[in-house]
Amino acid sequence: MFNSKKLVINIKNQLSKNLNLDFNLSNNYSYNLFPKPNFKFENGSFLNGVKNSGEIKIYVSPKYLLFPNKIKIEKVIFDKMNFNLNKENYNFFIELLNNDFSNFTLKVKNSNIFYKNIENDVLFINKIDQLKYLYDTKNFENILLADNKIFNIPYKIEIRNDTNKKKIISKINLDFINLYIENNLNYLNDEKDGFLKVIYNQNKGEGKYILKKNSFKFNFYDRSLDQNFKYNGFINLKPFFSELSGNLNRINLDELLNSNSILAQLLKTGLLNNKNLNINANIITKKATSLKDLINLSLNVKISEGLVDINETKFSLKNYADIKITDSLLYANNNNLTLDALISINVKDFNEVYRILQTPRNNRKEIKKIEFRFNYNFDQMIAKLSDIKVDETINQKVNKTLNQIILKDNNLQNKIYLKSLINQAMNDYVG
């Protein structure tokens, strides 16, 4: 009979050597001979001593089973594990690609990755359905393949590490929104450079970037026939500060304002409400796909000291009105994303406004400026207007009529509803 204790010690040493991790395998383990010889350890620990619930199953070659000193690991499986990552070990799964997987494979399944901040609070959770490390004998590359979920959004990832050429190729697929991202990173020198390709539906984009020790600079542009957008940006990592500017021919506001969009879900996590995070972004677009009258949008997004706002955002409604957003705040409350802002509308052609609204002629009083507080819940699709001023005058009847606006998923129904509501307010204003 073989010496199981010595065998376990050799397994631990081989794991530590092959994966460059300090394993602390528990004494709580079981051994199975079939279908292949394997050891199953409960509540092992590694990753800087952080305990991980679940189990570690290690398959060994039967050839050397009776010779502990020659034991050979063929496969390692982490099952139902909780990986706790923070700023010290955030690149744990990428670093594993630097190990030698030519003689064995590593799998992770039914597990979770908890990303934590400095205060050890969980920022978000990445669920691992299946994750696998293996070696491509043809191209001499380590490969990471994974099926994951984040914010309940499924995605697939493939990462290849060519240690000879010092190059990492990563591919991310989000099939449910037809999004594909491919990244090529050269890390031969201290100043790393990369190339990014993005395909979203029928739109194709490409970008180049330079990554230094504490900074990231990029240029990203559309490769589609209509040349829809171009972005330039700079990110300083210590301290974190980002400047982003972009130009688009058009923007899809339905996707941007959707409560289930990736941006909305990110805002709800509170990840951006970090006092050490400072971002300024300006996106300029000529028109919106869903609102034909909206033109010349200048969207300003600022994240500073834990607050997110869109102050100084401006757009026009063709040639009849200019709109400006100030004193704004984007925040999440009870998992509902809300915008609170001051809206100012300068009316350039009030007759055109009345024509579009089909306002009765006896209610078509000249208007130059409208100002109001605006509170919109993206999830419930409810808008509340207050402190409404028409040409610097507050009319209580107008405020009462427009106090609460409840929208629907149907755009046509919303247009009819809003026309009727605004015309009622105009009737109240005229008296």
VENUR-V739346 format. One record per residue. N is the residue number from 0. PSI is psi in degrees with one decimal (NA if undefined). D_FIRST is the distance of its C-alpha to the first C-alpha in whole Angstrom. Layout:
n | psi | d_first
N | PSI | D_FIRST
N | PSI | D_FIRST
This chain:
n | psi | d_first
0 | 137.8 | 0
1 | 161.2 | 4
2 | 102.1 | 7
3 | -35.3 | 9
4 | -42.7 | 12
5 | -36.1 | 12
6 | -43.0 | 12
7 | -41.2 | 15
8 | -42.5 | 17
9 | -34.7 | 17
10 | -45.8 | 18
11 | -45.3 | 20
12 | -39.8 | 22
13 | -37.9 | 22
14 | -47.1 | 24
15 | -38.8 | 26
16 | -46.5 | 27
17 | -36.1 | 27
18 | -3.3 | 29
19 | 40.8 | 31
20 | 147.1 | 30
21 | 92.1 | 29
22 | 142.1 | 26
23 | 81.5 | 25
24 | 132.1 | 22
25 | 163.6 | 22
26 | -7.7 | 19
27 | 89.3 | 20
28 | 162.9 | 18
29 | 157.6 | 16
30 | 133.9 | 13
31 | 136.7 | 14
32 | -28.4 | 13
33 | 152.1 | 17
34 | -22.6 | 19
35 | 148.8 | 18
36 | 127.5 | 14
37 | 152.2 | 16
38 | 137.6 | 16
39 | 117.5 | 19
40 | 132.2 | 21
41 | 136.9 | 24
42 | 44.8 | 27
43 | 166.9 | 26
44 | 150.8 | 29
45 | -160.8 | 30
46 | 65.2 | 34
47 | 33.7 | 35
48 | 5.6 | 33
49 | 126.7 | 35
50 | 143.3 | 32
51 | 121.7 | 32
52 | 166.6 | 31
53 | -155.6 | 29
54 | 156.2 | 26
55 | 119.4 | 24
56 | 129.6 | 22
57 | 119.1 | 20
58 | 133.0 | 19
59 | 156.9 | 17
60 | 130.1 | 17
61 | -16.7 | 14
62 | -38.9 | 15
63 | 23.4 | 13
64 | -34.3 | 10
65 | 2.7 | 8
66 | 85.6 | 11
67 | -35.6 | 12
68 | -18.4 | 15
69 | 11.9 | 16
70 | 141.6 | 15
71 | 122.9 | 18
72 | 132.2 | 20
73 | -31.9 | 22
74 | 141.9 | 23
75 | 131.6 | 24
76 | 122.9 | 26
77 | 124.3 | 28
78 | 133.9 | 29
79 | 45.8 | 32
80 | 153.2 | 32
81 | 109.9 | 35
82 | 121.7 | 36
83 | 109.1 | 39
84 | 147.2 | 41
85 | -166.0 | 44
86 | -18.4 | 46
87 | -31.3 | 44
88 | 25.9 | 41
89 | -28.3 | 43
90 | 26.1 | 42
91 | -49.0 | 38
92 | -29.2 | 38
93 | -40.6 | 40
94 | -30.5 | 38
95 | -25.1 | 35
96 | -15.3 | 37
97 | -5.2 | 37
98 | 173.4 | 33
99 | 106.8 | 31
100 | 19.8 | 30
101 | -19.3 | 30
102 | -8.8 | 27
103 | 166.1 | 26
104 | 154.4 | 28
105 | 129.9 | 29
106 | 147.0 | 30
107 | 132.8 | 32
108 | 155.3 | 33
109 | 44.6 | 35
110 | 173.4 | 35
111 | 145.8 | 38
112 | 120.5 | 40
113 | 114.6 | 42
114 | 124.3 | 45
115 | 153.3 | 46
116 | -169.3 | 49
117 | -34.9 | 50
118 | 6.9 | 51
119 | 20.1 | 47
120 | 143.9 | 49
121 | 120.8 | 47
122 | -47.4 | 50
123 | 164.7 | 48
124 | 130.9 | 45
125 | 120.6 | 43
126 | 128.4 | 41
127 | 113.9 | 38
128 | -53.0 | 38
129 | 134.4 | 36
130 | 137.5 | 35
131 | 135.6 | 34
132 | 133.6 | 33
133 | 175.8 | 33
134 | 129.6 | 34
135 | 105.1 | 37
136 | -21.5 | 36
137 | -45.2 | 40
138 | -0.6 | 42
139 | 52.1 | 39
140 | 143.5 | 39
141 | 141.5 | 37
142 | 137.9 | 38
143 | 123.7 | 38
144 | 134.3 | 39
145 | 144.6 | 39
146 | 114.8 | 41
147 | 172.0 | 42
148 | 138.3 | 45
149 | 130.7 | 47
150 | 36.5 | 50
151 | 16.9 | 49
152 | 116.9 | 50
153 | 143.1 | 47
154 | 155.0 | 47
155 | 145.5 | 45
156 | 141.0 | 44
157 | 126.5 | 43
158 | 128.7 | 43
159 | 133.5 | 42
160 | 109.5 | 42
161 | 98.1 | 43
162 | -21.5 | 42
163 | -46.5 | 44
164 | -5.4 | 47
165 | 57.6 | 46
166 | 133.8 | 47
167 | 126.8 | 46
168 | 121.9 | 47
169 | 143.4 | 47
170 | 132.2 | 48
171 | 130.5 | 48
172 | 122.4 | 50
173 | 84.5 | 51
174 | -34.4 | 52
175 | -18.6 | 54
176 | 14.7 | 57
177 | 45.6 | 56
178 | 129.1 | 55
179 | 131.2 | 54
180 | 130.0 | 53
181 | 133.3 | 52
182 | 131.7 | 52
183 | 116.6 | 51
184 | 124.7 | 51
185 | 119.3 | 51
186 | 29.8 | 50
187 | -38.1 | 50
188 | 169.0 | 53
189 | -37.7 | 53
190 | 104.1 | 56
191 | 144.9 | 54
192 | 154.9 | 56
193 | 168.7 | 55
194 | 131.6 | 56
195 | 136.6 | 56
196 | 130.9 | 57
197 | 131.2 | 58
198 | 119.2 | 59
199 | 111.9 | 60
200 | -118.6 | 61
201 | 3.3 | 64
202 | 138.3 | 64
203 | 133.8 | 63
204 | 151.3 | 62
205 | 151.4 | 61
206 | 154.3 | 61
207 | 148.2 | 60
208 | 159.4 | 59
209 | 126.1 | 59
210 | 115.0 | 56
211 | -173.7 | 56
212 | -44.4 | 55
213 | 21.4 | 57
214 | 159.1 | 59
215 | 122.4 | 59
216 | 136.6 | 62
217 | 158.0 | 62
218 | 126.5 | 64
219 | 133.5 | 64
220 | 157.5 | 66
221 | 135.8 | 67
222 | 6.6 | 66
223 | 168.0 | 68
224 | -32.2 | 71
225 | -1.0 | 73
226 | 65.7 | 71
227 | -35.0 | 71
228 | 163.9 | 69
229 | 128.7 | 69
230 | 145.7 | 67
231 | 143.0 | 67
232 | 162.3 | 65
233 | 135.0 | 64
234 | 123.5 | 61
235 | 128.4 | 61
236 | -33.3 | 57
237 | 102.5 | 58
238 | 162.6 | 60
239 | 124.1 | 59
240 | 139.1 | 63
241 | 138.5 | 63
242 | 128.1 | 67
243 | 133.6 | 67
244 | 147.2 | 70
245 | 154.7 | 70
246 | 131.4 | 72
247 | 150.2 | 72
248 | -33.9 | 75
249 | 160.6 | 73
250 | 143.0 | 71
251 | 97.3 | 69
252 | -26.8 | 70
253 | -41.1 | 69
254 | -39.4 | 65
255 | -38.9 | 66
256 | 0.5 | 67
257 | 131.3 | 65
258 | -15.5 | 63
259 | 5.2 | 59
260 | 160.9 | 60
261 | -39.7 | 57
262 | -44.1 | 60
263 | -42.7 | 61
264 | -35.9 | 57
265 | -40.6 | 56
266 | -36.3 | 59
267 | -28.9 | 58
268 | -21.7 | 55
269 | 4.6 | 57
270 | -32.7 | 55
271 | -12.0 | 59
272 | 58.0 | 60
273 | 126.8 | 59
274 | -17.9 | 61
275 | 4.4 | 60
276 | 123.4 | 60
277 | 117.9 | 64
278 | 132.5 | 64
279 | 126.8 | 68
280 | 139.4 | 68
281 | 118.1 | 71
282 | 125.0 | 71
283 | 129.7 | 74
284 | 148.7 | 75
285 | -37.3 | 78
286 | 168.2 | 77
287 | 144.3 | 75
288 | -32.0 | 74
289 | -17.4 | 74
290 | 98.1 | 78
291 | -25.7 | 80
292 | -16.8 | 83
293 | 124.5 | 80
294 | 162.8 | 81
295 | 53.2 | 80
296 | 128.3 | 77
297 | 98.4 | 76
298 | 117.5 | 73
299 | 124.7 | 72
300 | 127.4 | 69
301 | 130.5 | 68
302 | 116.2 | 65
303 | 130.0 | 66
304 | 40.3 | 65
305 | 1.9 | 63
306 | 144.2 | 66
307 | 125.7 | 66
308 | 166.4 | 70
309 | 38.4 | 72
310 | 147.7 | 75
311 | 15.8 | 78
312 | 133.5 | 76
313 | 150.7 | 79
314 | 166.6 | 80
315 | 152.7 | 83
316 | 91.4 | 84
317 | -126.2 | 86
318 | 14.4 | 90
319 | -8.2 | 90
320 | 143.0 | 88
321 | 134.6 | 86
322 | 139.4 | 83
323 | 140.2 | 81
324 | 126.9 | 78
325 | 174.7 | 78
326 | 50.2 | 77
327 | 161.2 | 74
328 | 128.5 | 70
329 | 124.9 | 67
330 | 161.8 | 65
331 | 133.9 | 62
332 | 119.7 | 63
333 | 42.2 | 61
334 | 21.2 | 59
335 | 127.4 | 63
336 | 128.8 | 64
337 | 140.5 | 68
338 | 128.6 | 70
339 | 127.9 | 73
340 | 166.0 | 76
341 | 124.0 | 80
342 | 129.3 | 81
343 | 128.8 | 85
344 | 118.5 | 86
345 | 114.4 | 89
346 | 118.4 | 91
347 | -28.7 | 93
348 | 88.8 | 95
349 | -27.6 | 95
350 | -37.9 | 97
351 | -37.6 | 94
352 | -46.5 | 91
353 | -36.0 | 94
354 | -43.4 | 94
355 | -39.4 | 90
356 | -8.5 | 90
357 | 43.8 | 93
358 | 135.1 | 94
359 | 143.5 | 98
360 | -32.8 | 101
361 | -8.1 | 102
362 | 6.8 | 99
363 | 70.4 | 99
364 | 143.2 | 99
365 | 132.7 | 99
366 | 134.6 | 96
367 | -35.1 | 95
368 | 138.0 | 92
369 | 136.1 | 89
370 | 138.3 | 86
371 | 157.3 | 84
372 | 137.4 | 81
373 | 124.4 | 78
374 | 118.8 | 75
375 | 126.6 | 72
376 | 111.4 | 69
377 | -33.8 | 67
378 | -42.1 | 65
379 | -9.7 | 68
380 | 45.5 | 70
381 | 127.1 | 73
382 | 138.0 | 75
383 | 123.0 | 77
384 | 135.7 | 81
385 | 166.2 | 83
386 | 43.8 | 85
387 | 124.0 | 87
388 | 130.4 | 90
389 | 113.1 | 92
390 | 49.5 | 95
391 | 10.7 | 94
392 | 132.1 | 95
393 | 126.7 | 92
394 | 115.7 | 93
395 | -34.7 | 91
396 | -41.1 | 92
397 | -43.4 | 90
398 | -39.9 | 87
399 | -40.7 | 87
400 | -38.7 | 87
401 | 13.3 | 84
402 | -36.9 | 82
403 | 124.9 | 79
404 | 120.0 | 78
405 | 113.6 | 76
406 | 166.9 | 74
407 | 173.3 | 73
408 | -20.3 | 70
409 | 116.0 | 73
410 | -38.0 | 75
411 | -42.9 | 78
412 | -38.2 | 79
413 | -40.4 | 78
414 | -46.1 | 81
415 | -43.7 | 83
416 | -45.9 | 82
417 | -39.1 | 83
418 | -46.7 | 86
419 | -42.2 | 87
420 | -44.0 | 86
421 | -38.5 | 88
422 | -34.6 | 91
423 | -40.9 | 91
424 | -38.2 | 90
425 | -38.0 | 93
426 | -40.4 | 95
427 | -39.3 | 95
428 | -42.7 | 95
429 | -33.9 | 99
430 | NA | 100
